[in-house]
């Protein structure tokens, strides 16, 4: 079991507000349970991961409670846009298009996109080698947008609802490569895919993850203050080291 920041799925974080005598506001929060090691379910069905620890610490410092639910990644931005949820954390890349409909915190993680192939595949070494190949990625992701925009022959790009689906497709030979967020691809290659897959090529399209909030949220400033405090006092590095084996760069 990971760290003291761990919180149970669907259970609100208890925040002390004794100094004000008021009950903390409970925000409706969502995540995608398939983006390891950022968020995933353990054997007890509880949500754990880097993002889960970040959210718990931010909520405590910002002064809100949260009720956490899960949904497919593709539905997260629409749920925020409609006001059905207040906050989301799921390795969400900050983009201009998304910023038109939701508010983002300051970036809390630097990322990018990477290619994953079977260990015996020597034909695909860089992005241009994906032309005309069967490529798996995730529905609603920036990696899917990047593939459609930058591959001339992109008819065989297949978006999958979950990352486990696209990795299974790769190992079964249904696709030639997977193109997705570097930390998730790297984690799979070093765990369940060890000895069966490998990452190749450069890190494409530098990206940053942010906590997404519904447009006009009053919590953006407090969330940003909490993230800054965590980085200043070393808490962020402790969480990063717990899940990635090293402190943040």
Secondary structure as the mmCIF struct_conf table of DSSP 4:
data_model
#
loop_
_struct_conf.conf_type_id
_struct_conf.id
_struct_conf.beg_label_comp_id
_struct_conf.beg_label_asym_id
_struct_conf.beg_label_seq_id
_struct_conf.end_label_comp_id
_struct_conf.end_label_asym_id
_struct_conf.end_label_seq_id
TURN_TY1_P TURN_TY1_P1 UNK A 4 UNK A 5
TURN_TY1_P TURN_TY1_P2 UNK A 9 UNK A 10
HELX_LH_PP_P HELX_LH_PP_P1 UNK A 12 UNK A 14
TURN_TY1_P TURN_TY1_P3 UNK A 18 UNK A 21
HELX_LH_PP_P HELX_LH_PP_P2 UNK A 23 UNK A 25
STRN STRN1 UNK A 26 UNK A 31
TURN_TY1_P TURN_TY1_P4 UNK A 33 UNK A 33
STRN STRN2 UNK A 34 UNK A 35
TURN_TY1_P TURN_TY1_P5 UNK A 36 UNK A 38
STRN STRN3 UNK A 39 UNK A 41
TURN_TY1_P TURN_TY1_P6 UNK A 43 UNK A 44
BEND BEND1 UNK A 45 UNK A 45
STRN STRN4 UNK A 47 UNK A 48
BEND BEND2 UNK A 49 UNK A 49
HELX_RH_AL_P HELX_RH_AL_P1 UNK A 50 UNK A 62
TURN_TY1_P TURN_TY1_P7 UNK A 63 UNK A 63
STRN STRN5 UNK A 65 UNK A 70
HELX_RH_3T_P HELX_RH_3T_P1 UNK A 73 UNK A 75
HELX_RH_AL_P HELX_RH_AL_P2 UNK A 76 UNK A 82
TURN_TY1_P TURN_TY1_P8 UNK A 83 UNK A 83
BEND BEND3 UNK A 84 UNK A 84
BEND BEND4 UNK A 86 UNK A 86
STRN STRN6 UNK A 87 UNK A 88
BEND BEND5 UNK A 90 UNK A 91
HELX_LH_PP_P HELX_LH_PP_P3 UNK A 92 UNK A 92
STRN STRN7 UNK A 93 UNK A 93
HELX_LH_PP_P HELX_LH_PP_P4 UNK A 94 UNK A 94
HELX_RH_AL_P HELX_RH_AL_P3 UNK A 96 UNK A 99
TURN_TY1_P TURN_TY1_P9 UNK A 100 UNK A 101
STRN STRN8 UNK A 102 UNK A 104
BEND BEND6 UNK A 106 UNK A 106
STRN STRN9 UNK A 109 UNK A 118
TURN_TY1_P TURN_TY1_P10 UNK A 119 UNK A 120
BEND BEND7 UNK A 123 UNK A 123
BEND BEND8 UNK A 126 UNK A 126
HELX_RH_3T_P HELX_RH_3T_P2 UNK A 127 UNK A 130
TURN_TY1_P TURN_TY1_P11 UNK A 131 UNK A 132
BEND BEND9 UNK A 133 UNK A 133
STRN STRN10 UNK A 135 UNK A 138
TURN_TY1_P TURN_TY1_P12 UNK A 139 UNK A 140
HELX_RH_AL_P HELX_RH_AL_P4 UNK A 142 UNK A 150
BEND BEND10 UNK A 152 UNK A 153
TURN_TY1_P TURN_TY1_P13 UNK A 155 UNK A 156
STRN STRN11 UNK A 157 UNK A 160
BEND BEND11 UNK A 161 UNK A 162
HELX_RH_AL_P HELX_RH_AL_P5 UNK A 163 UNK A 172
TURN_TY1_P TURN_TY1_P14 UNK A 173 UNK A 173
BEND BEND12 UNK A 174 UNK A 176
STRN STRN12 UNK A 177 UNK A 181
HELX_RH_AL_P HELX_RH_AL_P6 UNK A 182 UNK A 190
TURN_TY1_P TURN_TY1_P15 UNK A 191 UNK A 196
STRN STRN13 UNK A 197 UNK A 209
STRN STRN14 UNK A 212 UNK A 214
TURN_TY1_P TURN_TY1_P16 UNK A 215 UNK A 216
TURN_TY1_P TURN_TY1_P17 UNK A 218 UNK A 219
HELX_RH_AL_P HELX_RH_AL_P7 UNK A 220 UNK A 232
TURN_TY1_P TURN_TY1_P18 UNK A 233 UNK A 234
HELX_RH_AL_P HELX_RH_AL_P8 UNK A 235 UNK A 244
BEND BEND13 UNK A 245 UNK A 246
#
